[in-house]
Structure formats: C-alpha cells, structure tokens
Amino acid sequence: MKISLNSQFKNAHSTTGAFLKSLILVTAIAGTLCLAACSDNSDNVDAEQTDDVTGIWFGQATTVEGNQENAVLAIAPGGTAVLFAEESLNMFLSNGVVSSNEFTSEDTMYYPRDGMTRYGSVQASADDGKLDGVAHLSGSVIEFSATKLVAQDTISLRDIAGNYSRTSTDEFSTYTLSVAIDDDGMISGSNSVGCLYSGNVEPVAGINALFNVSIKVESCYEDLDYHGLLAFGVFPFNYDGAINEREGIVIVSEDESRAYPMRLFSPQN
C-alpha cells in the first residue's frame, strides 16, 4: 500500500502545536509516519505488511520514568537490534537471536541520556507489520510498539552520502558532532571538543535503508571503536524546533568496551 508522505505531514502540521505540548498526540499519529525513498518520487512509500521482525520500525517507546516518546528501532538479520528515542535521546543496543517473527536477547546495553549504562534483556515480536516488545534493564522496564517502514526505492550508499550534524546545549556548554559520508560509504568528521572520526558504512544484506556502521574516534580523551546500525529515511522528529521533513540518518552504536555510546539523529545538510 502506498502512502503519501506529504499528506501525512499536512495532517501532522495541523496539530504541530499540540504535538509539541502533548506526547499523547504523538501516540495517535505514530503509526502513520513512514520512511521516504531517495528519488524524484520520494514522497511515496510502501508500508510492507509482514511478520518478519527484521527491518526499520517507527513508533513509541516508554522512558524509565514511564513517559512516552517517538522512537526508531532497527533489527538486522544477524541479531543486532537498536533503539533511539527522540525526546530523551535514550538508546539501547542489543545482541540477540532472530527467529521467524521474534527477536530475543539477554545481552542488551541501555544508555540513558546521562550516559549511565544498564544491562538487561529484550524480547520483541512482529505481527502483520506491527512490532511490540519490552526491555528489562537493571530493574527498569522499557516498552515499545512500532510500525514497519520500507522505502519504495532501493537506498544506496550514494543516496546517504552527505553532511550530517547535531548540536546540543546545556547550562554549561554547547556540543556539536559533525560527520560526512561519501559515495563509497567512508565516514569522516569531528566534534566540538576536538575528537576526530573515521569509519565506514555498509548496507545490511536484504534490509533496504539499513546499514552497518563502524566508527573510530581518535585525538580524544581516549581512542574508541564504535559499532552499530545506521537507519536512513525521513524521521519526523523535532529538529531545531520544527518537525523534520528531510531525509536523514539515525546512528546508534557503542564502543567495544560497552562503556560509551554514540547517538546521532540528523537530516542531510
């Protein structure tokens, strides 16, 4: 079934003010939000109805405090699963087993925004294009529910090539992370505290718009090696005070020590 992304955002924009004031409205519209393909016809996407748990999903996740927020989930056939939540910037990276319409893991690291890691398990199941799951993480419970999203056209490395950046500000400082991806999937970049980034992106076999990502961080407080997943599409998160309507990436990865996460949501610049 093809859905008009422009139509979806027309409806979303009519309630933007309420959307930003109430996460309840986010829950009501989350099932209609889709990925966009990288082509002249990128406004049309297919919502694939399937019981296959692998792929990219968009929906809702609870926080440790019990609130709800928009979230992207991605599950690769090799047994890697990630979650990135919009408002809190919380994320998890899970190593598990994919079997039929289920994903299970007893090896999940959860990274709240404050950087403190929690360890636990994840169980998720897919049914007719819907994903429901729960993570039990050091005594906390994170529930999530999402709709499967599939770009109409094949997404290549050339499609994701571009510049990406995200700036965050707190009461003490402003932090910026910027990365560039070239046509061959090579990554370069830096952040505002002097760390240098290099790495590469490779397509996940059989899953359109999902990529494995490896990033080395050097000239920093210590050298780090990150591995995780990159999802590409139009993710209607709040970006710079407005709902994003541009193609972009979500990166969720962790250092080999599992002590440090890397998270990035950014439209293409």
C-alpha positions in Angstrom: 0.0 0.0 0.0 1.4 3.4 -1.0 1.0 6.3 1.4 1.6 10.0 0.6 4.2 11.4 2.9 3.1 14.9 2.0 -0.4 14.1 3.1 0.8 12.7 6.4 2.8 15.8 7.2 -0.1 18.1 6.2 -2.1 16.4 8.9 0.8 16.4 11.3 1.4 20.1 10.8 -2.2 21.0 11.5 -1.6 19.8 15.1 2.1 20.7 15.5 1.5 23.0 18.4 -0.5 20.3 20.3 2.1 17.7 19.2 4.9 19.5 20.9 2.8 20.1 24.0 1.4 16.5 24.4 3.1 13.2 23.8 -0.4 11.7 23.8 -0.9 13.1 20.3 2.4 11.6 19.2 1.0 8.2 20.1 -2.1 8.8 17.9 -0.1 9.7 14.8 3.0 7.5 15.1 1.5 4.6 13.1 1.1 6.8 10.0 4.7 8.0 9.8 6.8 6.5 7.0 10.3 6.4 5.5 10.9 8.3 2.3 12.8 6.8 -0.7 15.7 8.7 -2.3 14.3 9.5 -5.7 12.2 12.1 -7.5 9.2 10.1 -6.2 10.4 10.0 -2.6 7.0 11.1 -1.3 5.6 7.7 -2.0 6.5 4.7 0.2 5.3 1.2 0.7 4.2 0.0 4.2 5.1 -3.6 4.0 2.8 -5.9 5.9 4.9 -8.7 7.2 5.7 -10.8 10.2 9.4 -10.5 9.6 10.9 -8.9 12.7 14.0 -7.5 10.9 13.9 -4.1 9.3 13.3 -0.5 10.4 10.4 0.5 12.6 9.0 3.8 13.8 6.7 4.2 16.8 6.6 4.8 20.6 8.8 3.8 23.5 8.4 4.4 27.2 11.2 6.1 29.2 12.5 4.8 32.6 10.2 7.4 34.1 7.1 6.0 32.3 6.6 8.7 29.7 6.2 8.0 26.0 8.2 9.4 23.1 8.9 8.8 19.4 11.5 6.1 18.7 13.2 4.4 15.7 14.0 0.7 16.1 16.1 -1.3 13.7 16.7 -5.1 13.8 19.3 -6.7 11.5 19.2 -10.3 10.4 22.5 -11.1 12.1 20.9 -10.4 15.5 21.8 -6.8 16.2 18.9 -4.5 17.4 19.0 -0.8 18.3 16.5 1.7 19.6 16.9 5.5 19.5 14.3 7.7 21.3 13.7 11.3 20.3 12.9 13.3 23.4 15.2 11.7 25.9 17.9 10.6 23.5 17.9 7.3 25.3 19.1 4.3 23.3 19.8 0.6 23.6 22.0 -1.7 21.5 21.2 -5.4 21.8 22.9 -8.6 20.6 20.5 -11.4 20.2 18.7 -14.1 18.1 16.3 -13.6 15.2 13.9 -16.4 14.7 10.8 -16.2 12.5 8.9 -13.2 13.8 10.7 -12.8 17.1 13.8 -11.2 18.5 15.2 -12.2 21.8 18.4 -11.1 23.7 19.9 -11.4 27.1 22.8 -9.1 26.0 21.4 -5.6 25.9 23.1 -2.4 26.9 20.9 0.6 27.6 22.3 4.1 27.5 20.2 6.8 29.1 20.9 10.4 28.1 23.1 10.9 31.2 25.5 8.1 29.9 25.0 5.6 32.7 24.7 2.1 31.2 22.2 -0.5 32.3 22.3 -4.2 31.4 19.4 -6.5 30.6 17.2 -8.3 28.1 14.9 -7.6 25.2 12.0 -9.5 23.7 10.1 -8.4 20.6 7.6 -9.9 18.2 6.2 -8.8 14.9 2.7 -9.4 13.6 1.2 -8.0 10.3 3.6 -5.1 10.1 3.4 -4.2 13.9 6.2 -4.7 16.4 5.7 -4.9 20.1 8.4 -5.5 22.7 9.8 -4.9 26.1 13.3 -4.5 27.6 14.1 -5.3 31.2 17.1 -3.2 32.1 18.6 -3.2 35.6 15.2 -3.2 37.3 13.7 -0.7 34.8 11.1 -1.7 32.1 11.1 -0.1 28.6 8.1 -0.9 26.4 7.9 -0.2 22.7 5.4 -0.5 19.9 6.1 0.4 16.3 5.1 0.1 12.6 7.4 -1.4 10.0 8.6 1.1 7.4 10.1 0.3 4.0 11.3 2.8 1.4 9.8 2.3 -2.0 13.1 2.5 -3.9 16.4 0.9 -3.1 18.6 3.1 -0.9 22.3 3.0 -1.9 25.5 4.4 -0.4 25.3 7.3 -2.9 21.8 8.2 -1.5 23.0 8.5 2.1 26.2 10.4 1.1 26.2 13.9 2.6 26.9 16.0 5.6 25.2 15.4 9.0 25.5 17.3 12.2 23.7 17.8 15.5 24.2 20.5 18.2 23.1 20.2 21.8 23.3 22.8 24.5 23.2 22.6 28.3 23.7 25.2 31.0 27.5 24.7 30.8 28.4 24.4 27.1 27.4 23.7 23.5 28.4 20.5 21.9 28.4 19.8 18.1 29.1 16.5 16.3 29.5 16.6 12.5 30.2 13.7 10.1 30.4 13.4 6.4 29.6 10.2 4.4 31.0 9.9 0.8 29.7 7.9 -2.1 31.7 4.8 -1.0 30.4 4.9 2.5 33.5 6.3 4.1 33.0 8.4 7.2 35.0 11.5 8.4 34.1 14.0 11.0 34.9 15.8 14.2 33.2 17.2 17.3 33.5 20.5 19.2 35.9 19.1 21.8 38.5 18.0 19.2 37.7 14.4 18.6 38.3 13.1 15.1 36.0 10.5 13.4 36.7 8.0 10.7 34.9 4.8 9.6 32.6 3.3 7.0 29.0 2.3 6.3 27.9 -0.9 4.6 24.4 -2.0 3.6 22.8 -4.7 5.7 22.0 -7.5 3.2 18.3 -7.9 2.5 17.2 -4.9 4.5 16.7 -1.7 2.5 17.8 1.6 4.1 19.6 -0.1 7.0 23.4 -0.1 7.2 26.1 -1.4 9.5 28.3 1.4 10.8 31.8 1.3 12.2 33.5 4.5 13.5 36.9 5.0 15.1 37.3 8.1 17.3 40.8 9.4 17.8 42.6 12.5 19.3 40.0 12.4 22.1 40.2 11.6 25.8 40.8 8.1 24.6 40.6 6.2 21.3 37.3 4.5 20.8 35.9 1.9 18.3 32.1 2.1 17.7 29.9 -0.5 16.0 26.2 -0.3 15.4 23.5 0.4 12.9 22.5 3.4 10.7 18.9 3.8 9.6 18.1 6.2 6.7 14.8 7.9 5.9 12.5 10.8 6.8 12.2 10.6 10.6 9.7 13.2 11.8 11.5 14.1 15.0 11.6 17.6 16.4 14.7 19.1 14.9 15.7 22.8 15.6 12.2 23.5 16.9 10.2 22.0 13.9 9.2 18.6 12.7 11.8 17.3 10.3 10.7 16.5 6.8 14.1 15.9 5.2 15.9 12.6 4.6 18.4 11.9 7.3 20.1 9.3 9.5 19.8 7.8 12.9 23.1 6.2 14.2 23.1 4.0 17.3 26.5 2.5 18.2 28.6 1.6 21.2 32.3 1.3 21.9 33.8 -2.1 22.2 34.3 -1.5 25.9 30.5 -1.0 26.1 31.1 1.9 28.4 30.4 4.6 25.8 27.5 5.1 23.4 27.4 7.2 20.2 24.0 8.5 19.1 23.2 10.8 16.2 20.0 12.0 14.6 20.5 14.4 11.7 18.8 15.4 8.4 21.1 15.7 5.4 22.7 19.2 5.1 
